[in-house]
Amino acid sequence: MYALSAVAAALGASFAVIHALAGGLPAELTLPGGLPGVGIRLRLDSLSVVFLVVVNGTAALVSLYAVGYGRHEYPGRVLALYPLFLIGMNVVIVADDAFTFLMGWEFMSLASWGMVAVRHEDPEARRAAFLYLVMACGGAFALLFAFGVLAGHAGDFGFAAIRARSLTGWMPELALVLILIGTGSKAGLVPLHVWLPLAHPAAPSHVSALMSGAMTKVAIYGTIRLVFDLMPDPQWYWALPFLFAGISTALIGLLQALVERDLKRLLAFSTIENIGIIYVALGLAVAFTAAHLAAPAAVALTAALFHIANHAVMKSLMFCGAGAVLHAAHSRDLEKLGGLFNRMPVTGALMLIGAAAISALPPLNGFASEWLVFQAILASPALPVEGLRFLVPAVGAVLALVAALAAACFVRAYGIAFLGRPRSPEAAAAHEVDRISLAAMAAMAALCIAGGVLAPLVVEALRPVTELLVQGGLPAQAAAGPAPLSLTPFEGGRSTYNGFVLVVFLVVSSFLASWGIHRIATRATRRAPAWDCGFPDASPATQYSASSFGQPIRRVFVPIALDVRVTVTMPPPGDVAPARFELTMVDPVWTRLYAPVALAVEWASGRLNVLQFLTIRRYLTLMFAALITLLVVVVLWR
């Protein structure tokens, strides 16, 4: 089944590319079914093509990985839902009416929920699945109401009719809020992110790779489709929720990743961080579009789309690598890993590429897209609103801090897991995974390199989307020719990026450095006292741990994102009991927002329990009152 899914996903991506190259866009198809008078409407345009390639390309590689790896993690329970998950994501992308969109959305949500709940005998997995289902239902309700606001009382839920309809008063702002809640809950936007760090560790690793690499991108597709395509022309203040939510998401997600010990939870928090970066870029695109600045809007939207594709590949590679580590060392706890590079050299090398890419190091793909985001930020002085001219550089400064801390986060994660000495017998006995899984991971790593070196070609492929949504493209890039080597957002004298030159420089400088060291260094044997660097013996307990590595950062930054409680138990003199250090970290969003709501719901459900024991007469009275209330709402709505 995984092999068939890989083939089907590859065919889906190929079909989209071939159809786009043949000039057959937009293409529409109406099938029987769906809403009366609407049907099941499907449409393929340049935006759909990009996301079909991203989602299906990611799904093809992850499914190939699952051919070798999937038999290790509940194969029978996952296989029935895996194809439905892929179908649901594709239906959302090609839907051209609200019913089809929401139908695909629910297929995607329910199938992924079933795979999160696959270890239902584990209480933590059950809790993760329950919370995910609650958030998914809440997001679907928000989207349902958003489509209701966009379609109005006319009742035509086709996207063409929604595009043609004009919203008045405060209706556009209401629709925007509902859209951000509905799609942001699936993408992991703060404060709607609480399900994500629980669901990803609970799901099998290849499912986590798809949820992080593909499903969150489908959620962002929903944001782009509704805001940039179906909504009326944006106002400048529409950018504010994007910018505030995006930068908060990026900062909080990364700070939580910096102190996390569970490798898959760490990667889940990193996903939240990258979702925040994408929403910052979308906010910039909204601001520039409202100001009728087509070129900067195109740069910002291109940066968002480019980072969407890059993150899909990078995070899929990292989650697949985490699955390989889990299978080989039987643990996701960084404190029980270490020394894996000597035992899993291929996995270690591939994950090093993924860690460098997601840390935005040149010349890899993560650097290229984040660099493009900063180029859009540097264009903010052209904005006509004084508040945005002040806010956007501040967002850029925080984003620069996030980029620096991301490198520290993955130095910690990779160094503790793959370097040093094994911290457990299981890590000491780890072994390399199967060749099929390694081949899939190698293809993802190759795409991380290609996305950075061939960034101009990727950006040029995204031009039809920016011309469709913001009526512009990168003018300097278009003037450079059909296959430029440099990425130039505005003009060459201002800024340019050439990944090919960086690769040549790195290769040549590394060769010259190696050659020079071997030529100058003596071959004579020299003896000297060993510098133990604080390691007086060979015990793994004497080396840096994940907690100690992150302690300075935790003390400075983490109180912003987490409620940290430290308990130190120091026995009195003469007492032989061991001293104890306990560190508890709680997400303040959960304790201050969701926990009170959960208590209120529990209290209300207890009070409303009497409704189960009413008489028939009272039930009919309640139904009549509900009908009258709904009729009043409909009259007022009109």
C-alpha positions as CSV (number, residue, x, y, z in Angstrom):
1,M,0.0,0.0,0.0
2,Y,2.8,2.4,0.8
3,A,4.4,1.7,-2.6
4,L,1.1,2.3,-4.4
5,S,0.7,5.5,-2.4
6,A,4.2,6.6,-3.5
7,V,3.3,5.9,-7.1
8,A,0.0,7.7,-6.9
9,A,1.5,10.7,-5.3
10,A,4.2,10.9,-7.8
11,L,1.7,10.7,-10.6
12,G,-0.4,13.4,-9.0
13,A,2.6,15.8,-8.9
14,S,3.6,14.9,-12.4
15,F,0.0,15.5,-13.7
16,A,-0.1,18.9,-12.2
17,V,3.3,19.9,-13.7
18,I,2.5,18.5,-17.2
19,H,-0.9,20.3,-17.2
20,A,0.8,23.6,-16.2
21,L,3.5,23.2,-18.8
22,A,0.9,22.4,-21.5
23,G,-0.8,25.7,-20.9
24,G,-4.1,24.2,-19.7
25,L,-4.6,26.5,-16.8
26,P,-7.1,27.1,-15.4
27,A,-8.9,23.8,-15.8
28,E,-12.3,23.2,-14.3
29,L,-14.4,20.0,-13.8
30,T,-17.9,19.5,-12.3
31,L,-18.9,16.2,-10.9
32,P,-22.4,15.1,-9.8
33,G,-23.1,15.2,-6.1
34,G,-22.3,17.8,-3.4
35,L,-24.7,20.6,-2.7
36,P,-27.8,20.9,-4.8
37,G,-27.2,23.2,-7.8
38,V,-23.5,23.4,-7.0
39,G,-22.1,19.9,-7.5
40,I,-18.6,18.8,-6.8
41,R,-16.5,21.5,-8.5
42,L,-12.8,21.0,-9.1
43,R,-10.4,23.6,-10.4
44,L,-6.7,23.6,-11.3
45,D,-4.8,26.9,-11.4
46,S,-1.3,27.9,-10.8
47,L,-1.7,28.0,-7.0
48,S,-3.2,24.5,-7.0
49,V,-0.3,23.3,-9.1
50,V,2.3,24.5,-6.7
51,F,0.6,22.9,-3.7
52,L,-0.1,19.7,-5.6
53,V,3.6,19.4,-6.4
54,V,4.6,20.2,-2.8
55,V,2.1,17.9,-1.1
56,N,2.3,15.0,-3.5
57,G,6.1,15.3,-3.9
58,T,6.5,15.2,-0.2
59,A,4.0,12.3,0.1
60,A,5.8,10.3,-2.6
61,L,9.1,10.5,-0.8
62,V,7.6,9.8,2.6
63,S,5.6,6.9,1.3
64,L,8.8,5.5,-0.2
65,Y,10.4,5.9,3.2
66,A,7.4,4.1,4.7
67,V,8.0,1.1,2.4
68,G,11.0,0.2,4.5
69,Y,10.1,1.8,7.8
70,G,6.3,1.5,8.0
71,R,6.4,-2.2,8.9
72,H,8.0,-1.2,12.3
73,E,5.2,1.0,13.6
74,Y,1.7,-0.4,13.6
75,P,1.5,-1.2,9.9
76,G,-2.0,-2.7,10.0
77,R,-3.6,0.2,11.8
78,V,-2.1,2.9,9.6
79,L,-2.4,1.4,6.2
80,A,-6.2,1.7,6.1
81,L,-6.1,5.4,6.8
82,Y,-2.9,6.5,5.0
83,P,-4.4,6.7,1.4
84,L,-7.5,8.5,2.7
85,F,-5.2,11.1,4.3
86,L,-3.5,11.7,0.9
87,I,-6.9,11.9,-0.9
88,G,-8.2,14.4,1.6
89,M,-5.3,16.7,1.2
90,N,-5.6,16.6,-2.6
91,V,-9.3,17.2,-2.6
92,V,-8.8,20.4,-0.5
93,I,-6.2,21.7,-3.0
94,V,-8.4,21.2,-6.1
95,A,-11.8,22.1,-4.6
96,D,-13.7,24.9,-6.3
97,D,-16.6,25.1,-3.9
98,A,-17.0,25.3,-0.1
99,F,-18.7,21.9,0.2
100,T,-15.9,20.0,-1.6
101,F,-13.2,22.0,0.3
102,L,-14.7,21.2,3.7
103,M,-15.3,17.5,2.7
104,G,-11.7,17.1,1.8
105,W,-10.7,19.0,4.9
106,E,-12.7,16.6,7.1
107,F,-11.2,13.6,5.3
108,M,-7.8,14.9,6.0
109,S,-8.6,15.6,9.6
110,L,-10.3,12.4,10.5
111,A,-7.7,10.2,8.7
112,S,-4.8,11.9,10.4
113,W,-6.7,11.7,13.8
114,G,-7.0,8.0,13.4
115,M,-3.3,7.7,12.7
116,V,-2.5,9.8,15.8
117,A,-4.7,7.5,17.9
118,V,-3.0,4.4,16.5
119,R,-1.3,3.7,19.9
120,H,-4.6,4.0,21.7
121,E,-3.4,1.8,24.6
122,D,-1.1,4.6,25.6
123,P,-2.8,7.3,27.7
124,E,-0.6,10.1,26.3
125,A,-1.6,9.0,22.7
126,R,-5.3,9.0,23.6
127,R,-4.9,12.5,25.1
128,A,-3.1,13.7,22.0
129,A,-5.7,12.3,19.7
130,F,-8.6,13.8,21.7
131,L,-7.0,17.2,21.8
132,Y,-6.3,17.0,18.1
133,L,-9.9,16.1,17.3
134,V,-11.2,18.9,19.4
135,M,-9.0,21.5,17.7
136,A,-9.8,20.0,14.3
137,C,-13.5,20.3,14.9
138,G,-13.2,23.8,16.2
139,G,-11.2,24.8,13.1
140,A,-13.7,23.2,10.8
141,F,-16.6,25.1,12.4
142,A,-14.7,28.3,12.0
143,L,-14.1,27.6,8.3
144,L,-17.8,26.6,7.9
145,F,-18.9,30.0,9.3
146,A,-16.2,31.8,7.2
147,F,-17.7,30.3,4.0
148,G,-21.1,31.3,5.3
149,V,-19.9,34.9,5.7
150,L,-18.2,34.9,2.3
151,A,-21.2,33.4,0.4
152,G,-23.8,35.4,2.2
153,H,-27.6,34.7,2.0
154,A,-27.4,34.1,-1.8
155,G,-26.5,30.5,-1.1
156,D,-24.1,29.9,-3.9
157,F,-21.0,28.3,-2.4
158,G,-19.0,28.0,-5.6
159,F,-15.7,29.8,-5.4
160,A,-16.5,31.8,-8.6
161,A,-19.7,33.2,-7.0
162,I,-17.8,34.0,-3.8
163,R,-15.1,35.9,-5.8
164,A,-17.8,38.0,-7.5
165,R,-19.5,38.9,-4.3
166,S,-18.6,42.1,-2.5
167,L,-18.6,42.2,1.3
168,T,-19.7,45.3,3.1
169,G,-19.3,46.7,6.6
170,W,-17.4,44.6,9.1
171,M,-18.0,41.3,7.2
172,P,-14.5,41.1,5.6
173,E,-12.9,41.5,9.0
174,L,-15.2,38.8,10.5
175,A,-14.3,36.5,7.6
176,L,-10.6,37.1,8.1
177,V,-10.7,36.2,11.8
178,L,-12.7,33.0,11.1
179,I,-10.2,32.1,8.3
180,L,-7.2,32.6,10.5
181,I,-8.8,30.5,13.3
182,G,-9.9,27.8,10.9
183,T,-6.7,27.4,9.0
184,G,-4.4,28.5,11.8
185,S,-5.7,25.7,14.1
186,K,-4.6,23.1,11.5
187,A,-1.3,24.9,10.7
188,G,-0.2,25.3,14.3
189,L,-0.5,29.0,14.7
190,V,-0.2,30.3,18.2
191,P,-2.3,30.1,20.3
192,L,-4.0,27.3,18.3
193,H,-0.8,25.2,18.4
194,V,-1.3,23.1,21.6
195,W,-2.3,19.9,19.7
196,L,0.8,19.8,17.5
197,P,3.6,19.0,20.0
198,L,1.4,16.2,21.4
199,A,0.1,14.7,18.1
200,H,3.5,14.4,16.3
201,P,5.2,12.2,18.9
202,A,2.1,10.1,19.2
203,A,1.8,9.4,15.5
204,P,4.2,7.0,13.6
205,S,7.2,8.8,12.3
206,H,6.3,8.7,8.6
207,V,2.8,10.0,9.5
208,S,4.4,12.8,11.6
209,A,6.6,13.6,8.5
210,L,3.4,14.0,6.4
211,M,1.5,15.9,9.0
212,S,4.3,18.4,9.5
213,G,5.6,18.5,5.9
214,A,2.3,18.3,4.0
215,M,-0.8,18.7,6.1
216,T,0.3,22.1,7.6
217,K,1.0,23.3,4.1
218,V,-2.6,22.4,3.1
219,A,-3.8,24.6,5.9
220,I,-1.6,27.4,4.7
221,Y,-3.0,26.8,1.2
222,G,-6.5,27.4,2.7
223,T,-5.3,30.7,4.1
224,I,-3.8,31.8,0.8
225,R,-6.8,30.7,-1.3
226,L,-9.4,32.4,0.9
227,V,-7.5,35.6,1.8
228,F,-5.7,36.3,-1.5
229,D,-8.2,34.8,-4.0
230,L,-11.8,34.8,-2.5
231,M,-11.7,37.8,-0.2
232,P,-12.0,41.4,-1.5
233,D,-9.0,43.7,-1.9
234,P,-7.2,43.7,1.5
235,Q,-6.8,46.7,3.8
236,W,-3.5,47.6,5.4
237,Y,-4.6,46.6,8.9
238,W,-5.3,43.0,7.7
239,A,-1.6,42.5,7.9
240,L,-1.5,43.1,11.7
241,P,-2.9,39.7,12.8
242,F,-0.6,37.9,10.3
243,L,2.5,39.7,11.6
244,F,1.6,39.5,15.3
245,A,0.5,35.9,15.2
246,G,3.4,34.9,12.8
247,I,6.2,36.4,14.9
248,S,4.7,35.1,18.2
249,T,4.4,31.7,16.7
250,A,8.0,31.7,15.4
251,L,9.4,32.9,18.7
252,I,7.4,30.7,21.0
253,G,7.8,27.6,18.9
254,L,11.5,28.0,18.8
255,L,12.0,28.7,22.5
256,Q,10.0,25.6,23.4
257,A,12.1,23.6,20.9
258,L,15.3,24.8,22.6
259,V,14.5,23.1,25.9
260,E,12.7,20.0,24.6
261,R,14.3,16.6,25.3
262,D,12.0,14.5,23.1
263,L,13.4,14.6,19.5
264,K,10.0,14.4,17.8
265,R,8.5,17.0,20.1
266,L,11.5,19.2,19.4
267,L,10.8,18.9,15.6
268,A,7.1,19.6,16.2
269,F,8.0,22.9,18.0
270,S,10.4,23.7,15.1
271,T,7.4,23.2,12.7
272,I,5.5,25.8,14.7
273,E,8.5,28.2,14.3
274,N,8.6,27.8,10.6
275,I,4.8,28.2,10.3
276,G,5.3,31.5,12.0
277,I,7.9,32.6,9.5
278,I,5.5,31.7,6.6
279,Y,2.7,33.8,8.2
280,V,5.0,36.7,8.6
281,A,5.8,36.6,4.9
282,L,2.0,36.4,4.1
283,G,1.4,39.4,6.4
284,L,4.0,41.3,4.4
285,A,2.3,40.3,1.2
286,V,-1.0,41.5,2.5
287,A,0.5,44.9,3.6
288,F,2.2,45.5,0.2
289,T,-0.9,44.4,-1.7
290,A,-3.1,46.9,0.2
291,A,-0.5,49.6,-0.6
292,H,-0.6,48.6,-4.3
293,L,3.1,47.8,-4.3
294,A,3.2,44.9,-6.7
295,A,6.9,44.1,-6.7
296,P,7.4,43.9,-2.9
297,A,4.1,42.0,-2.6
298,A,5.4,39.5,-5.1
299,V,8.7,39.1,-3.2
300,A,6.9,38.5,0.1
301,L,4.4,36.0,-1.4
302,T,7.2,34.3,-3.3
303,A,9.2,34.0,0.0
304,A,6.2,32.4,1.7
305,L,5.6,29.9,-1.1
306,F,9.3,29.1,-1.4
307,H,9.6,28.5,2.4
308,I,6.5,26.3,2.2
309,A,8.2,24.0,-0.3
310,N,11.5,24.1,1.5
311,H,10.0,23.4,4.9
312,A,8.0,20.4,3.5
313,V,11.3,18.8,2.4
314,M,13.4,19.8,5.4
315,K,11.0,18.7,8.0
316,S,10.0,15.5,6.3
317,L,13.7,14.6,6.2
318,M,14.1,15.4,9.9
319,F,11.1,13.4,11.0
320,C,12.1,10.4,8.9
321,G,15.6,10.7,10.5
322,A,13.9,10.8,13.9
323,G,12.0,7.6,13.0
324,A,15.3,6.0,12.0
325,V,16.8,7.0,15.4
326,L,13.7,5.7,17.2
327,H,13.9,2.3,15.4
328,A,17.7,2.0,15.9
329,A,18.1,3.3,19.4
330,H,14.5,2.6,20.7
331,S,14.3,6.1,22.2
332,R,13.4,9.7,21.3
333,D,14.9,11.1,24.5
334,L,18.0,13.1,23.7
335,E,19.4,12.2,27.2
336,K,19.5,8.5,26.1
337,L,21.1,9.0,22.8
338,G,24.6,10.1,21.7
339,G,27.3,8.6,19.5
340,L,24.9,7.6,16.8
341,F,27.0,9.0,14.0
342,N,29.5,6.1,14.4
343,R,26.7,3.6,14.3
344,M,24.4,5.2,11.8
345,P,26.8,7.2,9.5
346,V,24.5,7.6,6.5
347,T,21.5,8.7,8.6
348,G,23.8,11.0,10.5
349,A,25.1,12.6,7.4
350,L,21.6,13.1,5.9
351,M,20.2,14.5,9.1
352,L,23.2,16.9,9.3
353,I,22.1,18.3,5.9
354,G,18.5,18.6,7.1
355,A,19.6,20.3,10.4
356,A,21.9,22.7,8.5
357,A,19.0,23.5,6.0
358,I,16.5,24.1,8.7
359,S,19.0,26.3,10.6
360,A,19.1,28.5,7.4
361,L,22.7,27.9,6.6
362,P,23.9,28.7,3.0
363,P,23.9,27.4,0.4
364,L,20.9,25.2,1.4
365,N,17.2,25.8,0.7
366,G,16.3,27.1,4.1
367,F,18.7,30.0,3.8
368,A,17.4,31.0,0.3
369,S,13.8,31.3,1.4
370,E,14.5,33.0,4.7
371,W,16.8,35.4,2.9
372,L,14.0,36.3,0.6
373,V,11.7,37.0,3.6
374,F,14.3,39.5,4.9
375,Q,14.5,41.1,1.5
376,A,10.7,41.7,1.7
377,I,11.2,43.2,5.2
378,L,13.8,45.6,3.9
379,A,11.3,47.0,1.4
380,S,9.0,48.1,4.3
381,P,10.0,51.8,4.1
382,A,7.9,52.0,1.0
383,L,4.7,51.3,2.9
384,P,2.5,54.4,3.2
385,V,1.3,53.6,6.8
386,E,3.6,54.9,9.5
387,G,2.7,52.2,12.0
388,L,3.7,49.4,9.5
389,R,7.0,51.2,8.7
390,F,7.8,50.9,12.4
391,L,6.3,47.5,13.1
392,V,7.8,45.5,10.2
393,P,11.5,46.3,11.0
394,A,10.7,45.3,14.6
395,V,9.3,42.0,13.3
396,G,12.5,41.6,11.2
397,A,14.7,42.1,14.3
398,V,12.8,39.4,16.2
399,L,13.0,37.1,13.1
400,A,16.7,37.6,13.0
401,L,16.9,36.5,16.7
402,V,14.8,33.5,15.8
403,A,17.1,32.6,12.9
404,A,20.1,32.7,15.3
405,L,18.4,30.6,18.0
406,A,17.3,28.1,15.4
407,A,20.9,27.3,14.6
408,A,21.6,26.9,18.4
409,C,18.6,24.6,18.7
410,F,19.8,22.2,16.0
411,V,23.4,22.3,17.1
412,R,22.0,21.1,20.4
413,A,19.7,18.5,18.9
414,Y,22.2,17.0,16.4
415,G,25.2,17.3,18.7
416,I,23.6,15.5,21.6
417,A,22.0,12.8,19.5
418,F,24.8,12.0,17.0
419,L,28.1,13.1,18.6
420,G,29.8,12.3,21.8
421,R,29.5,8.9,23.5
422,P,26.3,6.8,23.8
423,R,24.3,7.5,26.9
424,S,22.4,4.2,27.0
425,P,23.0,0.6,26.0
426,E,20.4,0.9,23.3
427,A,22.2,3.9,21.7
428,A,25.5,1.9,21.9
429,A,23.8,-1.0,20.0
430,A,22.1,1.2,17.4
431,H,22.4,0.2,13.7
432,E,21.7,1.7,10.3
433,V,18.2,1.5,8.9
434,D,17.1,-0.3,5.7
435,R,18.3,0.9,2.2
436,I,14.8,2.0,1.0
437,S,14.4,4.4,3.9
438,L,17.9,5.7,3.3
439,A,17.2,6.2,-0.4
440,A,14.1,8.3,0.4
441,M,16.0,10.4,3.0
442,A,18.8,10.9,0.5
443,A,16.4,12.2,-2.1
444,M,15.0,14.7,0.5
445,A,18.6,15.8,1.4
446,A,19.3,16.2,-2.3
447,L,16.3,18.5,-2.7
448,C,17.5,20.5,0.3
449,I,20.8,21.2,-1.6
450,A,19.1,21.7,-5.0
451,G,16.6,24.2,-3.5
452,G,19.4,26.4,-2.3
453,V,21.6,26.1,-5.4
454,L,18.8,26.4,-7.9
455,A,16.7,28.9,-6.0
456,P,16.3,31.2,-9.0
457,L,14.7,28.4,-11.0
458,V,12.3,27.7,-8.2
459,V,11.4,31.4,-7.8
460,E,10.8,31.7,-11.5
461,A,8.4,28.7,-11.3
462,L,6.4,30.5,-8.7
463,R,5.9,33.6,-10.9
464,P,2.5,32.5,-12.2
465,V,1.1,32.3,-8.7
466,T,2.2,35.8,-7.8
467,E,0.9,37.2,-11.0
468,L,-2.5,35.5,-10.2
469,L,-2.8,36.6,-6.6
470,V,-0.9,40.0,-6.4
471,Q,-0.7,40.9,-10.1
472,G,3.1,41.1,-10.1
473,G,6.4,39.2,-10.1
474,L,10.1,39.8,-9.4
475,P,11.0,42.3,-12.1
476,A,14.7,42.0,-11.8
477,Q,14.4,38.2,-11.9
478,A,12.4,38.4,-15.1
479,A,15.0,40.6,-16.7
480,A,17.8,38.2,-15.9
481,G,16.7,35.7,-18.5
482,P,15.1,32.2,-18.6
483,A,17.7,30.4,-16.4
484,P,19.5,32.9,-14.2
485,L,22.1,31.7,-11.7
486,S,21.5,34.6,-9.3
487,L,18.4,35.4,-7.3
488,T,17.7,39.1,-7.5
489,P,14.5,40.3,-5.8
490,F,14.7,44.0,-6.7
491,E,17.9,45.1,-8.5
492,G,21.4,43.7,-8.6
493,G,23.0,46.6,-6.9
494,R,20.8,46.3,-3.9
495,S,20.9,42.5,-3.1
496,T,21.5,39.3,-4.9
497,Y,22.0,35.6,-3.9
498,N,23.9,33.0,-6.0
499,G,23.9,29.5,-4.5
500,F,26.1,28.1,-7.2
501,V,28.9,30.6,-6.4
502,L,28.6,29.7,-2.7
503,V,28.9,26.0,-3.5
504,V,32.0,26.6,-5.6
505,F,33.5,28.8,-2.9
506,L,32.9,26.2,-0.2
507,V,34.3,23.3,-2.2
508,V,37.4,25.2,-3.3
509,S,38.1,26.8,0.1
510,S,37.6,23.4,1.8
511,F,40.0,21.7,-0.6
512,L,42.6,24.4,-0.3
513,A,42.4,24.4,3.5
514,S,42.7,20.6,3.6
515,W,45.6,20.7,1.1
516,G,47.4,23.4,3.1
517,I,47.1,21.7,6.4
518,H,48.5,18.4,5.0
519,R,51.3,20.2,3.3
520,I,52.3,22.3,6.3
521,A,51.7,19.9,9.1
522,T,54.5,17.5,10.1
523,R,54.0,13.7,9.9
524,A,56.1,13.1,12.9
525,T,54.5,11.4,15.9
526,R,54.1,13.8,18.9
527,R,53.2,12.9,22.4
528,A,51.6,15.3,24.9
529,P,49.3,15.1,27.9
530,A,45.6,14.6,26.9
531,W,43.4,17.6,27.6
532,D,40.3,16.1,29.2
533,C,38.2,19.3,28.8
534,G,36.3,18.5,32.0
535,F,36.1,14.7,31.2
536,P,38.2,13.0,33.8
537,D,36.9,9.5,32.9
538,A,35.2,7.9,30.0
539,S,31.7,7.8,31.6
540,P,29.0,9.2,29.4
541,A,27.6,10.9,32.5
542,T,30.5,13.4,32.4
543,Q,29.6,14.9,29.0
544,Y,27.2,17.7,28.2
545,S,23.6,16.7,28.3
546,A,20.7,18.2,26.4
547,S,19.5,20.0,29.5
548,S,22.8,21.4,30.4
549,F,23.4,22.5,26.8
550,G,20.2,24.5,26.8
551,Q,20.4,25.9,30.4
552,P,21.9,29.3,29.5
553,I,19.3,29.9,26.8
554,R,16.5,28.6,29.0
555,R,17.4,31.1,31.8
556,V,17.5,34.0,29.4
557,F,14.7,33.4,26.9
558,V,12.4,30.6,27.8
559,P,10.5,32.5,30.5
560,I,9.0,34.4,27.6
561,A,7.4,31.2,26.2
562,L,7.1,28.8,29.1
563,D,6.2,28.7,32.8
564,V,9.4,27.2,34.2
565,R,9.4,25.8,37.8
566,V,12.7,24.6,39.3
567,T,12.7,22.6,42.5
568,V,16.0,21.9,44.2
569,T,16.1,19.5,47.1
570,M,19.4,19.8,49.0
571,P,19.8,17.4,52.0
572,P,21.3,18.9,55.2
573,P,24.9,18.2,56.2
574,G,25.4,14.6,57.3
575,D,22.4,13.3,55.4
576,V,23.4,10.7,52.8
577,A,20.3,11.2,50.7
578,P,21.0,12.4,47.1
579,A,20.3,16.0,46.1
580,R,17.6,16.3,43.6
581,F,17.0,18.9,40.8
582,E,13.5,18.9,39.2
583,L,12.6,21.1,36.2
584,T,9.0,21.4,35.1
585,M,8.0,23.4,32.0
586,V,4.4,24.2,31.1
587,D,3.0,25.9,28.1
588,P,1.4,29.1,29.5
589,V,-1.1,29.2,26.6
590,W,-2.5,25.9,27.8
591,T,-2.6,26.9,31.5
592,R,-4.0,30.4,31.0
593,L,-6.3,29.9,28.0
594,Y,-7.4,26.3,27.4
595,A,-7.3,24.9,31.0
596,P,-9.9,27.5,32.2
597,V,-12.1,26.8,29.2
598,A,-11.9,23.0,29.8
599,L,-12.9,23.5,33.5
600,A,-15.8,25.8,32.4
601,V,-17.0,23.2,29.9
602,E,-16.8,20.4,32.5
603,W,-18.7,22.6,35.0
604,A,-21.4,23.5,32.4
605,S,-21.8,19.9,31.2
606,G,-22.3,18.8,34.8
607,R,-25.0,21.5,35.3
608,L,-26.7,20.7,31.9
609,N,-26.8,17.0,32.6
610,V,-30.4,17.5,33.8
611,L,-31.4,17.9,30.2
612,Q,-31.1,14.2,29.7
613,F,-34.1,13.6,32.0
614,L,-36.7,16.0,30.7
615,T,-40.2,15.0,29.7
616,I,-41.4,14.9,26.1
617,R,-43.3,18.2,26.6
618,R,-40.2,20.0,27.8
619,Y,-38.1,18.6,24.9
620,L,-40.7,19.9,22.4
621,T,-40.6,23.3,24.1
622,L,-36.8,23.5,23.8
623,M,-37.0,22.6,20.2
624,F,-39.7,25.2,19.5
625,A,-37.6,27.9,21.3
626,A,-34.5,26.9,19.3
627,L,-36.4,27.2,16.0
628,I,-37.7,30.6,16.9
629,T,-34.2,31.7,17.9
630,L,-32.8,30.5,14.5
631,L,-35.6,32.3,12.6
632,V,-34.8,35.6,14.4
633,V,-31.1,35.2,13.6
634,V,-31.9,34.6,9.9
635,V,-34.2,37.7,9.8
636,L,-31.6,39.9,11.5
637,W,-28.9,38.5,9.2
638,R,-30.8,39.5,6.1
